[in-house]
Amino acid sequence: MKLSKESRILCRELFRLCLDAGKVQAERVHTVVDALLSERPKNYFQILRALTRMIRLNFAERQAEVQSAVPLSINETSLIEQELKSLHGSDLEVRFRVNPDLLGGLRIRIGSEVWDGTISDRLRRLLVAQPQQPTPPSFPCIKTLPSENSKISQLVI
C-alpha cells in the first residue's frame, strides 16, 4: 500500500530522530518505535514498515562487501579497506569474500551500489553486446559419411 504524503513526512521525521551524527542508534530506534506503537497514528503499520526499510538501507550503506576470485593478501585488503573508508567514511564495515566464479578482478558492493571489475562481468557484457548469428538448421536424422565413390554422401537413418 502506498503511503500518504503525511505518512511519508512522519516517517522521515521519525527516521531523523533515530540518527545521531548520521548513524542509526539502536536506543533511539527503540524509543521511536515504542512511541509509534503507543500512539498508533493512522497507517502506523505502513509507517513502521517504511521506517524499517529506511533503517535497513542506512545500515547497508555502512557495509561493504569485496569479492575476489582468489584470496587477497593482507597488504591488498588493507589498501582496499583504507581507500573505501576514505571515500565512504571511517565507520564503514568492510568484509572480504572469495568467489571463484568471478574468474578474476574485484566486485565491490556498498549498499545498493555495485562496482564490478571482474572478468566474468566483462565476458557477460561481451556476450550481450555480440549480435546473435543464426545457427544453421540441423537435421538429426541425416548423417554425413565419406564414401569411396564420392567425397561426401548423405545417408538417411
N, C-alpha and C positions, 0 to 999 in steps of 0.2 A: 504494500500500500504506500502510495506517495505521501510524504509529509507536507502539511500545510506550511505556508510561509512563516506563521507564528511559531510552529513547532520546530522548524529549521533554525530560526533565530534563537529559540530557547536552548536547543541542542548545542549550538555554537557557544553560547554563553556558559552552559554547563561544562563544556569541554575546556574552555578557558580557565574555569575555576579549578580544573584538575591539574593544570600546569603550574610548575614552579621553575622559573628560569628556562622555559621552553621544553621542559621534560615533564612527562606524566608522573605524578607522585601517587603511590598506592593509597596512602592515607586520605588524600584529597578525593580520590575516586570513590572510596568507601563512603566518605561523608556526603558527597554529591548524590550517589546512588541511594543512600538511606533517605536523604531529603526528598528525592524524586519519588521514591516509593511511599513515603509517608504522606506527601501532598497529593499524589496521583492526579496530575493535571490531565486535561483532555489529551487523548492519544499518548499517554505516558509510556505504553509498551513500545510503540513505534519510536518514540524519542529515546528510550533506553536502548533499543536495537541500533539506532543511528549513532548514539554515543559510544556504544561498544565498538562499532565499526571504526569510528574516528580514533579511538584509543588503540585499537589493533593496528591501524595504519601508522600511527605515530610510533609504536614500538617497532614495526617493520622497518621504518626509516632509520632506526638507530642500530640496525643489524645488517651486517654484510656477509655474504657467502661467496667465497672464492673457490672455484672448481678448477682443477687442472688434471691433465691426463696422467701425470706422474707425480710422485711426492716432491714437494718443493724443499729446497734446502732452508736452513734456519736463516741465512742471510736474505734469501729471496722472500720468505714470509715476513721477516721484519721490515724489509724495504716496502713491500706491498702494503702492509698494515700501517706503516708510517705515512705513506702517500695518501691512503684512503682517509686516515684520521686528519691529515692536514686539509683535505678537501671537504670533509663532512663533519668535522668536529671530533674532539678528543674522547667523547663519550660513546663513540661508535664501537660496537662489539663485532669483531672480525672472526669468522670461522673459516677454516680451510678444509676442503674435501677433495679426495681423489676420485675422478670419474674417468675410467679408461675409454669410455665411448667417445670422448672428445677428440681423441687421436693426438692432439697437441694444442698448445695455446692456453688461454685462460677465459673463463666465463665468470663475471662478477655481477652479483645481484645485490642491490641495496633498495629495500622497499619494493616498489613496483618497477624500478628501472633495472635493465639488464644490459650489460656491455659484453658482447660475445665476440671474442677474437680467437675462436677455436677453428681448427682445420675442418671439423665436421660441419660447422656452420658455413664455412666457405664452400665446401663441396655441395651442401644443400642449396645454397644460393646459385651455384653454377648449374645444377640440375634444373632449378626453377627457371633460370634465365635461358637455358638452351631450348630452342624450338623443337617441338616433338616431330620427329620424322616418321612417316608412316612405315610400318613394317610390311614386308611383302607377305601375301597370304600363304599360309602353309596348308598343305594337304597331307594329313597323317596317313591317308590310305595309299599314298604313292611313295615308292622308294626309288631312288636313283642308283642304279648299279652299272659299273663298267661292263662293256661287252667286248668280245673278241672282234666281232664284225664291225661295230661302230664304237665311237668313243664313249657315248653315253646313251643308255636306253632306259626307258621307264617301264617299270613293272608294277602293275596294279595288284595289290594284295587283296 
